[in-house]
């Protein structure tokens, strides 16, 4: 998933494996997570 996000934004990405999120790039961080329809969750 992280590789797919990296192809959609320019520049290097910094990933925090403990928090499981991208640091320093809000656009990429938004692409990493999705909002699910009500009643569905992961």
PASEBA-1860 file (N, C-alpha, C; in nm, 3 decimals):
! residues 42
1> XXXXXXXX> 0.083/-0.118/0.000/0.000/0.000/0.000/0.087/0.125/0.000 ~ 0.193/0.121/0.079/0.282/0.236/0.086/0.347/0.265/-0.050 ~ 0.380/0.160/-0.122/0.437/0.177/-0.256/0.340/0.243/-0.352 ~ 0.213/0.209/-0.342/0.111/0.272/-0.427/0.099/0.420/-0.396 ~ 0.103/0.456/-0.270/0.096/0.596/-0.231/0.218/0.671/-0.282 ~ 0.335/0.608/-0.274/0.460/0.673/-0.317/0.458/0.707/-0.466 ~ 0.385/0.631/-0.547/0.378/0.660/-0.690/0.285/0.777/-0.721 ~ 0.201/0.815/-0.625/0.102/0.919/-0.649/0.144/1.058/-0.600
9> XXXXXXXX> 0.253/1.066/-0.525/0.302/1.195/-0.476/0.448/1.212/-0.516 ~ 0.492/1.335/-0.519/0.631/1.363/-0.554/0.715/1.372/-0.428 ~ 0.841/1.334/-0.441/0.934/1.344/-0.330/0.938/1.218/-0.246 ~ 1.033/1.218/-0.155/1.052/1.103/-0.066/0.949/1.105/0.046 ~ 0.914/0.987/0.094/0.820/0.975/0.205/0.892/0.920/0.327 ~ 0.852/0.969/0.442/0.905/0.917/0.568/0.790/0.846/0.639 ~ 0.809/0.718/0.668/0.706/0.636/0.729/0.744/0.601/0.871 ~ 0.652/0.621/0.964/0.672/0.585/1.104/0.606/0.449/1.128
17> XXXXXXXX> 0.685/0.341/1.137/0.626/0.208/1.151/0.557/0.184/1.286 ~ 0.597/0.256/1.388/0.534/0.239/1.519/0.392/0.294/1.517 ~ 0.376/0.414/1.462/0.244/0.479/1.453/0.169/0.436/1.327 ~ 0.237/0.371/1.233/0.180/0.324/1.107/0.121/0.440/1.027 ~ 0.201/0.549/1.013/0.155/0.662/0.933/0.272/0.734/0.868 ~ 0.240/0.814/0.767/0.340/0.890/0.694/0.360/1.023/0.764 ~ 0.486/1.062/0.780/0.521/1.184/0.852/0.565/1.291/0.751 ~ 0.516/1.412/0.766/0.564/1.525/0.689/0.502/1.544/0.552
25> XXXXXXXX> 0.401/1.466/0.515/0.335/1.484/0.387/0.186/1.453/0.407 ~ 0.107/1.557/0.426/-0.035/1.541/0.456/-0.112/1.475/0.341 ~ -0.076/1.509/0.219/-0.144/1.450/0.103/-0.123/1.299/0.100 ~ -0.001/1.255/0.119/0.029/1.112/0.120/-0.036/1.043/0.238 ~ -0.039/1.108/0.353/-0.101/1.050/0.472/-0.251/1.027/0.448 ~ -0.316/1.119/0.379/-0.458/1.104/0.348/-0.482/0.990/0.251 ~ -0.389/0.967/0.158/-0.403/0.858/0.063/-0.383/0.722/0.127 ~ -0.309/0.717/0.236/-0.280/0.590/0.303/-0.402/0.535/0.375
33> XXXXXXXX> -0.488/0.620/0.424/-0.608/0.577/0.497/-0.733/0.610/0.417 ~ -0.834/0.527/0.429/-0.961/0.548/0.361/-1.075/0.554/0.462 ~ -1.175/0.633/0.431/-1.297/0.634/0.511/-1.388/0.525/0.456 ~ -1.443/0.445/0.543/-1.530/0.336/0.502/-1.675/0.372/0.527 ~ -1.762/0.310/0.449/-1.906/0.333/0.467/-1.948/0.291/0.609 ~ -2.053/0.352/0.657/-2.103/0.319/0.790/-2.139/0.170/0.795 ~ -2.098/0.106/0.902/-2.122/-0.036/0.919/-2.003/-0.123/0.881 ~ -1.900/-0.063/0.817/-1.780/-0.135/0.776/-1.659/-0.075/0.847
41> XX> -1.567/-0.159/0.887/-1.445/-0.110/0.951/-1.334/-0.212/0.935 ~ -1.213/-0.166/0.954/-1.096/-0.254/0.954/-1.023/-0.236/1.082
END
